Amino acid sequence: MLKRILSTLPGIGAALLPNATCPACWPIYAGILSSLGLGFLMTGPYFYVFIGLLLSISLFSLAYKAKIRRGYFPFIVGLIGATLIIAGKYYSLSEYIFYSGALLLIIASIWNNIPANNNR
């Protein structure tokens, strides 16, 4: 049970990442990363790599052993959500696209952890 809960945290954490242009979020990012000794990640291209790494972890957790859990549909929904997050944050700069992707990634993470009924 604890493993299931912990496997959803990367997906939910990446989905809840606020928009990079939010001025209220920068101190939170800086505080968390600086407390871990990773303050340099907040500058320039490192930030994009950091976001990409978090999204990759969340997608990996959706794909890992997907065949024995809920199948690949939660992974596909999560992949679409991650794509929308990147598109909304860096290319079109649309908050609607970004938050739609975040919502899809949260839904995929929760959906992936609902126990499958294998008593067919």
Secondary structure, 3 states (H helix, E strand, C coil): CHHHHHHHHHHHHHHCCCCCCCCCCHHHHHHHHHHCCCHHHHCHHHHHHHHHHHHHHHHHHHHCCHHHCCCCHHHHHHHHHHHHHHHHHHHCCCHHHHHHHHHHHHHHHHHHHCCCCCCC
